[in-house]
Amino acid sequence: MSEPLVAAEIASQPASWEEAARQAGGWASALPQPGERVAVVGCGTSWFMAMSYAVAREQAGHGVTDAFAASEFPAGRSYDRLVAITRSGTTTEVVELLTELRRTRQAARLVVITAVAGTPAPDLADDVIALAFADERSVVQTRFATSALLLLRTGLGEDTGALVGQAELALEVPIDDLLDAEQVTFIGRGPAVGLAYEAALKTREAAQFWAESYPSMDYRHGPISIAQPGRLVWSLGAEPEGLEEQVAATGARFVRHELDPLAGLIVVQRFAVGLAARRGLDADNPRSLTRSVILA
């Protein structure tokens, strides 16, 4: 079996992140401004990037930031700016939400981050951030989503230049010794919670593999009961004190890398593709999935 397209897209992330950081200044007026009340929406992977950004923005002191699955945006709640993340620009729930918000003006300004300009979602926006350089051929999202999040984090004033080097390191982290696991649970705190959800989704999508995800502190409130030998508990970022020892006591293997959780997600992406190869699956075209979900 030839190497899947997604493997090359994963490997291109250092360059894609560097370009996203370079372009962020040019999009400064479209990005959320300090003090604004902001909502960020998406579906699937894009929603999880929205979750991560929302926490990072509030922690940076830039103002109230909520993240929603596009289908679950609350009626009647108003915002200064809504940011919709959609790789294809055609996702039904995002297009329907933007159409409704243009009518109600619950959000004073609508921003779309996409890889494909000139599609229905960007055509409904006040501002379009087009990341064509990060578009993908694989159904499975990797570099578009992470590049969008890196751009948003750059807009918060973070020095994201160092993340490019971490992305390069993440491409070299050994994963072969993890591929015999029978199950994996991803955990994280703060902005890493959304990334843990994305890690589990990526593993399920690409490899049809049993993967779960939880906030690190909540993991001990039930989910730890499935930990046992042959299974992984994988922390994106620092874990709560004592958790590694508790996991070890179950016989499960605790996994963590000294990387920013966004860079750590690259290791997970490689893990998911490696699992798919082990299982003889096409990681580019997961079963029952398409590049964009367009509902009748």
Contacts in CASP RR format, 6 or more apart in sequence:
PFRMAT RR
TARGET T0000
AUTHOR 0000-0000-0000
METHOD contacts of the structure
MODEL  1
MSEPLVAAEIASQPASWEEAARQAGGWASALPQPGERVAVVGCGTSWFMA
MSYAVAREQAGHGVTDAFAASEFPAGRSYDRLVAITRSGTTTEVVELLTE
LRRTRQAARLVVITAVAGTPAPDLADDVIALAFADERSVVQTRFATSALL
LLRTGLGEDTGALVGQAELALEVPIDDLLDAEQVTFIGRGPAVGLAYEAA
LKTREAAQFWAESYPSMDYRHGPISIAQPGRLVWSLGAEPEGLEEQVAAT
GARFVRHELDPLAGLIVVQRFAVGLAARRGLDADNPRSLTRSVILA
1 277 0 8 1.000
1 280 0 8 1.000
4 138 0 8 1.000
4 273 0 8 1.000
4 276 0 8 1.000
4 277 0 8 1.000
4 282 0 8 1.000
4 283 0 8 1.000
4 284 0 8 1.000
5 136 0 8 1.000
5 137 0 8 1.000
5 138 0 8 1.000
5 284 0 8 1.000
6 136 0 8 1.000
6 138 0 8 1.000
6 140 0 8 1.000
6 142 0 8 1.000
6 206 0 8 1.000
6 269 0 8 1.000
6 273 0 8 1.000
6 283 0 8 1.000
6 284 0 8 1.000
7 270 0 8 1.000
7 273 0 8 1.000
7 283 0 8 1.000
9 136 0 8 1.000
9 137 0 8 1.000
9 138 0 8 1.000
9 142 0 8 1.000
9 143 0 8 1.000
10 142 0 8 1.000
10 143 0 8 1.000
10 171 0 8 1.000
10 266 0 8 1.000
10 269 0 8 1.000
10 270 0 8 1.000
10 273 0 8 1.000
11 171 0 8 1.000
12 143 0 8 1.000
13 142 0 8 1.000
13 143 0 8 1.000
13 146 0 8 1.000
13 147 0 8 1.000
13 167 0 8 1.000
13 171 0 8 1.000
13 266 0 8 1.000
14 164 0 8 1.000
14 165 0 8 1.000
14 167 0 8 1.000
14 168 0 8 1.000
14 171 0 8 1.000
16 133 0 8 1.000
16 134 0 8 1.000
16 143 0 8 1.000
16 146 0 8 1.000
16 147 0 8 1.000
17 146 0 8 1.000
17 147 0 8 1.000
17 150 0 8 1.000
17 160 0 8 1.000
17 161 0 8 1.000
17 163 0 8 1.000
17 164 0 8 1.000
17 167 0 8 1.000
18 161 0 8 1.000
18 164 0 8 1.000
19 133 0 8 1.000
19 134 0 8 1.000
19 147 0 8 1.000
20 131 0 8 1.000
20 134 0 8 1.000
20 147 0 8 1.000
20 148 0 8 1.000
20 150 0 8 1.000
20 151 0 8 1.000
20 154 0 8 1.000
21 150 0 8 1.000
21 151 0 8 1.000
21 154 0 8 1.000
21 160 0 8 1.000
21 161 0 8 1.000
21 163 0 8 1.000
21 164 0 8 1.000
23 131 0 8 1.000
23 151 0 8 1.000
24 31 0 8 1.000
24 151 0 8 1.000
24 154 0 8 1.000
24 155 0 8 1.000
25 154 0 8 1.000
25 155 0 8 1.000
27 127 0 8 1.000
27 129 0 8 1.000
27 151 0 8 1.000
28 155 0 8 1.000
29 127 0 8 1.000
30 111 0 8 1.000
30 127 0 8 1.000
30 128 0 8 1.000
30 129 0 8 1.000
31 111 0 8 1.000
31 129 0 8 1.000
31 151 0 8 1.000
31 152 0 8 1.000
31 155 0 8 1.000
32 38 0 8 1.000
32 57 0 8 1.000
32 62 0 8 1.000
32 65 0 8 1.000
32 81 0 8 1.000
32 83 0 8 1.000
33 80 0 8 1.000
33 81 0 8 1.000
34 61 0 8 1.000
34 62 0 8 1.000
34 63 0 8 1.000
35 62 0 8 1.000
35 63 0 8 1.000
36 62 0 8 1.000
36 63 0 8 1.000
36 79 0 8 1.000
36 80 0 8 1.000
36 81 0 8 1.000
37 63 0 8 1.000
37 64 0 8 1.000
37 78 0 8 1.000
37 79 0 8 1.000
37 80 0 8 1.000
37 81 0 8 1.000
38 54 0 8 1.000
38 57 0 8 1.000
38 63 0 8 1.000
38 64 0 8 1.000
38 65 0 8 1.000
38 66 0 8 1.000
38 79 0 8 1.000
38 80 0 8 1.000
38 81 0 8 1.000
38 82 0 8 1.000
38 83 0 8 1.000
39 65 0 8 1.000
39 66 0 8 1.000
39 67 0 8 1.000
39 68 0 8 1.000
39 73 0 8 1.000
39 77 0 8 1.000
39 79 0 8 1.000
39 81 0 8 1.000
39 82 0 8 1.000
39 83 0 8 1.000
39 107 0 8 1.000
40 50 0 8 1.000
40 53 0 8 1.000
40 54 0 8 1.000
40 65 0 8 1.000
40 66 0 8 1.000
40 67 0 8 1.000
40 68 0 8 1.000
40 82 0 8 1.000
40 83 0 8 1.000
40 84 0 8 1.000
40 85 0 8 1.000
41 47 0 8 1.000
41 50 0 8 1.000
41 67 0 8 1.000
41 68 0 8 1.000
41 69 0 8 1.000
41 70 0 8 1.000
41 73 0 8 1.000
41 82 0 8 1.000
41 83 0 8 1.000
41 84 0 8 1.000
41 85 0 8 1.000
41 94 0 8 1.000
41 97 0 8 1.000
42 49 0 8 1.000
42 50 0 8 1.000
42 68 0 8 1.000
42 69 0 8 1.000
42 70 0 8 1.000
42 84 0 8 1.000
42 85 0 8 1.000
42 86 0 8 1.000
42 91 0 8 1.000
42 93 0 8 1.000
42 94 0 8 1.000
43 69 0 8 1.000
43 70 0 8 1.000
43 71 0 8 1.000
43 86 0 8 1.000
43 91 0 8 1.000
43 93 0 8 1.000
43 94 0 8 1.000
43 293 0 8 1.000
44 69 0 8 1.000
44 201 0 8 1.000
45 141 0 8 1.000
45 145 0 8 1.000
45 198 0 8 1.000
45 201 0 8 1.000
45 202 0 8 1.000
46 85 0 8 1.000
46 86 0 8 1.000
46 87 0 8 1.000
46 141 0 8 1.000
46 145 0 8 1.000
46 148 0 8 1.000
47 67 0 8 1.000
47 68 0 8 1.000
47 69 0 8 1.000
47 70 0 8 1.000
47 85 0 8 1.000
48 145 0 8 1.000
48 194 0 8 1.000
48 195 0 8 1.000
48 197 0 8 1.000
48 198 0 8 1.000
48 201 0 8 1.000
49 85 0 8 1.000
49 145 0 8 1.000
49 146 0 8 1.000
49 148 0 8 1.000
49 149 0 8 1.000
49 152 0 8 1.000
49 194 0 8 1.000
49 198 0 8 1.000
50 67 0 8 1.000
50 68 0 8 1.000
50 83 0 8 1.000
50 85 0 8 1.000
51 67 0 8 1.000
51 193 0 8 1.000
51 194 0 8 1.000
51 197 0 8 1.000
52 149 0 8 1.000
52 191 0 8 1.000
52 192 0 8 1.000
52 193 0 8 1.000
52 194 0 8 1.000
52 195 0 8 1.000
52 261 0 8 1.000
52 262 0 8 1.000
53 65 0 8 1.000
53 67 0 8 1.000
53 149 0 8 1.000
53 152 0 8 1.000
53 153 0 8 1.000
53 191 0 8 1.000
54 65 0 8 1.000
54 66 0 8 1.000
54 67 0 8 1.000
55 65 0 8 1.000
55 190 0 8 1.000
55 191 0 8 1.000
55 193 0 8 1.000
55 194 0 8 1.000
56 152 0 8 1.000
56 153 0 8 1.000
56 156 0 8 1.000
56 158 0 8 1.000
56 191 0 8 1.000
57 63 0 8 1.000
57 65 0 8 1.000
57 152 0 8 1.000
57 156 0 8 1.000
58 64 0 8 1.000
58 65 0 8 1.000
59 190 0 8 1.000
59 191 0 8 1.000
60 156 0 8 1.000
60 157 0 8 1.000
60 158 0 8 1.000
62 156 0 8 1.000
66 79 0 8 1.000
68 74 0 8 1.000
69 93 0 8 1.000
70 84 0 8 1.000
70 91 0 8 1.000
70 93 0 8 1.000
70 94 0 8 1.000
70 96 0 8 1.000
70 97 0 8 1.000
71 93 0 8 1.000
71 97 0 8 1.000
73 97 0 8 1.000
75 106 0 8 1.000
76 104 0 8 1.000
76 106 0 8 1.000
77 106 0 8 1.000
78 106 0 8 1.000
78 107 0 8 1.000
79 106 0 8 1.000
79 107 0 8 1.000
79 108 0 8 1.000
80 107 0 8 1.000
80 108 0 8 1.000
80 109 0 8 1.000
81 107 0 8 1.000
81 108 0 8 1.000
81 109 0 8 1.000
81 110 0 8 1.000
81 111 0 8 1.000
82 101 0 8 1.000
82 106 0 8 1.000
82 107 0 8 1.000
82 109 0 8 1.000
82 110 0 8 1.000
82 111 0 8 1.000
83 111 0 8 1.000
83 112 0 8 1.000
83 113 0 8 1.000
83 152 0 8 1.000
84 94 0 8 1.000
84 97 0 8 1.000
84 98 0 8 1.000
84 110 0 8 1.000
84 111 0 8 1.000
84 112 0 8 1.000
84 113 0 8 1.000
84 121 0 8 1.000
84 125 0 8 1.000
85 113 0 8 1.000
85 114 0 8 1.000
85 145 0 8 1.000
85 148 0 8 1.000
86 94 0 8 1.000
86 112 0 8 1.000
86 113 0 8 1.000
86 114 0 8 1.000
86 121 0 8 1.000
87 114 0 8 1.000
87 115 0 8 1.000
87 116 0 8 1.000
87 135 0 8 1.000
87 136 0 8 1.000
87 141 0 8 1.000
87 144 0 8 1.000
87 145 0 8 1.000
87 291 0 8 1.000
87 292 0 8 1.000
88 114 0 8 1.000
88 115 0 8 1.000
88 116 0 8 1.000
88 119 0 8 1.000
88 291 0 8 1.000
88 292 0 8 1.000
89 95 0 8 1.000
89 112 0 8 1.000
89 114 0 8 1.000
89 115 0 8 1.000
89 116 0 8 1.000
89 119 0 8 1.000
89 120 0 8 1.000
89 121 0 8 1.000
89 122 0 8 1.000
89 292 0 8 1.000
90 116 0 8 1.000
90 119 0 8 1.000
90 120 0 8 1.000
90 121 0 8 1.000
90 292 0 8 1.000
90 294 0 8 1.000
91 121 0 8 1.000
91 292 0 8 1.000
91 293 0 8 1.000
91 294 0 8 1.000
92 293 0 8 1.000
92 294 0 8 1.000
92 295 0 8 1.000
93 293 0 8 1.000
93 295 0 8 1.000
94 121 0 8 1.000
95 120 0 8 1.000
95 121 0 8 1.000
95 124 0 8 1.000
98 110 0 8 1.000
98 112 0 8 1.000
98 121 0 8 1.000
98 124 0 8 1.000
98 125 0 8 1.000
99 124 0 8 1.000
101 107 0 8 1.000
101 110 0 8 1.000
102 110 0 8 1.000
102 124 0 8 1.000
109 126 0 8 1.000
109 127 0 8 1.000
110 124 0 8 1.000
110 125 0 8 1.000
110 126 0 8 1.000
110 127 0 8 1.000
111 125 0 8 1.000
111 126 0 8 1.000
111 127 0 8 1.000
111 128 0 8 1.000
111 129 0 8 1.000
112 121 0 8 1.000
112 122 0 8 1.000
112 124 0 8 1.000
112 125 0 8 1.000
112 127 0 8 1.000
112 128 0 8 1.000
112 129 0 8 1.000
113 129 0 8 1.000
113 131 0 8 1.000
113 148 0 8 1.000
113 151 0 8 1.000
113 152 0 8 1.000
114 121 0 8 1.000
114 122 0 8 1.000
114 128 0 8 1.000
114 129 0 8 1.000
114 130 0 8 1.000
114 131 0 8 1.000
115 130 0 8 1.000
115 131 0 8 1.000
115 132 0 8 1.000
115 134 0 8 1.000
115 135 0 8 1.000
115 136 0 8 1.000
115 144 0 8 1.000
116 122 0 8 1.000
116 130 0 8 1.000
116 132 0 8 1.000
116 135 0 8 1.000
117 128 0 8 1.000
117 130 0 8 1.000
117 132 0 8 1.000
122 128 0 8 1.000
122 130 0 8 1.000
129 151 0 8 1.000
131 144 0 8 1.000
131 147 0 8 1.000
131 148 0 8 1.000
131 151 0 8 1.000
133 147 0 8 1.000
134 143 0 8 1.000
134 144 0 8 1.000
134 147 0 8 1.000
134 148 0 8 1.000
135 144 0 8 1.000
136 142 0 8 1.000
136 143 0 8 1.000
136 144 0 8 1.000
137 284 0 8 1.000
138 283 0 8 1.000
138 284 0 8 1.000
138 285 0 8 1.000
139 284 0 8 1.000
139 285 0 8 1.000
139 286 0 8 1.000
139 289 0 8 1.000
139 290 0 8 1.000
139 291 0 8 1.000
140 202 0 8 1.000
140 205 0 8 1.000
140 206 0 8 1.000
140 272 0 8 1.000
140 283 0 8 1.000
140 284 0 8 1.000
140 286 0 8 1.000
142 202 0 8 1.000
142 269 0 8 1.000
145 198 0 8 1.000
146 262 0 8 1.000
146 265 0 8 1.000
146 266 0 8 1.000
149 262 0 8 1.000
150 160 0 8 1.000
150 163 0 8 1.000
150 262 0 8 1.000
153 160 0 8 1.000
153 262 0 8 1.000
154 160 0 8 1.000
163 260 0 8 1.000
163 262 0 8 1.000
163 263 0 8 1.000
165 263 0 8 1.000
166 259 0 8 1.000
166 260 0 8 1.000
166 263 0 8 1.000
166 264 0 8 1.000
167 263 0 8 1.000
167 266 0 8 1.000
169 259 0 8 1.000
169 263 0 8 1.000
170 257 0 8 1.000
170 259 0 8 1.000
170 263 0 8 1.000
170 264 0 8 1.000
170 266 0 8 1.000
170 267 0 8 1.000
170 270 0 8 1.000
171 266 0 8 1.000
171 270 0 8 1.000
173 257 0 8 1.000
173 259 0 8 1.000
173 267 0 8 1.000
173 270 0 8 1.000
175 267 0 8 1.000
175 270 0 8 1.000
175 271 0 8 1.000
175 274 0 8 1.000
178 232 0 8 1.000
178 255 0 8 1.000
178 271 0 8 1.000
179 271 0 8 1.000
179 274 0 8 1.000
179 275 0 8 1.000
179 278 0 8 1.000
180 230 0 8 1.000
181 230 0 8 1.000
181 231 0 8 1.000
181 232 0 8 1.000
181 253 0 8 1.000
182 210 0 8 1.000
182 230 0 8 1.000
182 231 0 8 1.000
183 209 0 8 1.000
183 210 0 8 1.000
183 211 0 8 1.000
183 212 0 8 1.000
183 226 0 8 1.000
183 230 0 8 1.000
183 231 0 8 1.000
183 232 0 8 1.000
184 200 0 8 1.000
184 203 0 8 1.000
184 209 0 8 1.000
184 210 0 8 1.000
184 211 0 8 1.000
184 212 0 8 1.000
184 231 0 8 1.000
184 232 0 8 1.000
184 233 0 8 1.000
184 234 0 8 1.000
185 200 0 8 1.000
185 211 0 8 1.000
185 212 0 8 1.000
185 213 0 8 1.000
185 214 0 8 1.000
185 219 0 8 1.000
185 223 0 8 1.000
185 226 0 8 1.000
185 227 0 8 1.000
185 231 0 8 1.000
185 232 0 8 1.000
185 233 0 8 1.000
185 234 0 8 1.000
186 196 0 8 1.000
186 197 0 8 1.000
186 199 0 8 1.000
186 200 0 8 1.000
186 203 0 8 1.000
186 211 0 8 1.000
186 212 0 8 1.000
186 213 0 8 1.000
186 214 0 8 1.000
186 234 0 8 1.000
186 235 0 8 1.000
186 236 0 8 1.000
186 268 0 8 1.000
187 196 0 8 1.000
187 213 0 8 1.000
187 214 0 8 1.000
187 215 0 8 1.000
187 216 0 8 1.000
187 219 0 8 1.000
187 233 0 8 1.000
187 234 0 8 1.000
187 235 0 8 1.000
187 236 0 8 1.000
187 239 0 8 1.000
188 194 0 8 1.000
188 195 0 8 1.000
188 196 0 8 1.000
188 214 0 8 1.000
188 215 0 8 1.000
188 216 0 8 1.000
188 235 0 8 1.000
188 236 0 8 1.000
188 237 0 8 1.000
188 239 0 8 1.000
188 261 0 8 1.000
189 215 0 8 1.000
189 216 0 8 1.000
189 217 0 8 1.000
189 237 0 8 1.000
189 238 0 8 1.000
189 240 0 8 1.000
190 215 0 8 1.000
191 261 0 8 1.000
192 236 0 8 1.000
192 237 0 8 1.000
192 261 0 8 1.000
193 215 0 8 1.000
194 213 0 8 1.000
195 236 0 8 1.000
195 261 0 8 1.000
195 262 0 8 1.000
195 264 0 8 1.000
195 265 0 8 1.000
196 213 0 8 1.000
196 214 0 8 1.000
196 215 0 8 1.000
196 236 0 8 1.000
197 213 0 8 1.000
198 265 0 8 1.000
199 211 0 8 1.000
199 213 0 8 1.000
199 234 0 8 1.000
199 236 0 8 1.000
199 265 0 8 1.000
199 268 0 8 1.000
200 211 0 8 1.000
200 212 0 8 1.000
200 213 0 8 1.000
201 211 0 8 1.000
201 213 0 8 1.000
202 265 0 8 1.000
202 268 0 8 1.000
202 269 0 8 1.000
202 272 0 8 1.000
203 209 0 8 1.000
203 211 0 8 1.000
203 268 0 8 1.000
203 271 0 8 1.000
203 272 0 8 1.000
203 275 0 8 1.000
204 210 0 8 1.000
204 211 0 8 1.000
205 272 0 8 1.000
205 286 0 8 1.000
205 289 0 8 1.000
206 272 0 8 1.000
206 273 0 8 1.000
206 275 0 8 1.000
206 276 0 8 1.000
206 281 0 8 1.000
206 283 0 8 1.000
206 286 0 8 1.000
207 272 0 8 1.000
207 273 0 8 1.000
207 274 0 8 1.000
207 275 0 8 1.000
207 276 0 8 1.000
207 278 0 8 1.000
207 279 0 8 1.000
207 281 0 8 1.000
207 283 0 8 1.000
208 276 0 8 1.000
208 279 0 8 1.000
208 281 0 8 1.000
208 286 0 8 1.000
208 287 0 8 1.000
209 272 0 8 1.000
209 275 0 8 1.000
209 279 0 8 1.000
212 223 0 8 1.000
212 226 0 8 1.000
214 223 0 8 1.000
216 235 0 8 1.000
216 239 0 8 1.000
216 240 0 8 1.000
216 243 0 8 1.000
217 240 0 8 1.000
219 233 0 8 1.000
219 243 0 8 1.000
220 243 0 8 1.000
220 246 0 8 1.000
224 233 0 8 1.000
224 246 0 8 1.000
224 247 0 8 1.000
224 250 0 8 1.000
227 233 0 8 1.000
227 247 0 8 1.000
227 250 0 8 1.000
227 251 0 8 1.000
227 252 0 8 1.000
228 250 0 8 1.000
228 251 0 8 1.000
228 252 0 8 1.000
229 251 0 8 1.000
229 252 0 8 1.000
230 251 0 8 1.000
230 252 0 8 1.000
230 253 0 8 1.000
231 252 0 8 1.000
231 253 0 8 1.000
232 252 0 8 1.000
232 253 0 8 1.000
232 254 0 8 1.000
232 255 0 8 1.000
233 247 0 8 1.000
233 252 0 8 1.000
233 253 0 8 1.000
233 254 0 8 1.000
233 255 0 8 1.000
234 255 0 8 1.000
234 256 0 8 1.000
234 268 0 8 1.000
235 243 0 8 1.000
235 254 0 8 1.000
235 255 0 8 1.000
235 256 0 8 1.000
236 256 0 8 1.000
236 261 0 8 1.000
236 264 0 8 1.000
236 265 0 8 1.000
236 268 0 8 1.000
237 256 0 8 1.000
237 259 0 8 1.000
237 260 0 8 1.000
237 261 0 8 1.000
237 264 0 8 1.000
238 256 0 8 1.000
239 254 0 8 1.000
239 256 0 8 1.000
243 254 0 8 1.000
244 254 0 8 1.000
244 256 0 8 1.000
247 253 0 8 1.000
247 254 0 8 1.000
248 254 0 8 1.000
257 264 0 8 1.000
257 267 0 8 1.000
259 267 0 8 1.000
272 283 0 8 1.000
273 283 0 8 1.000
274 283 0 8 1.000
276 282 0 8 1.000
276 283 0 8 1.000
277 283 0 8 1.000
END
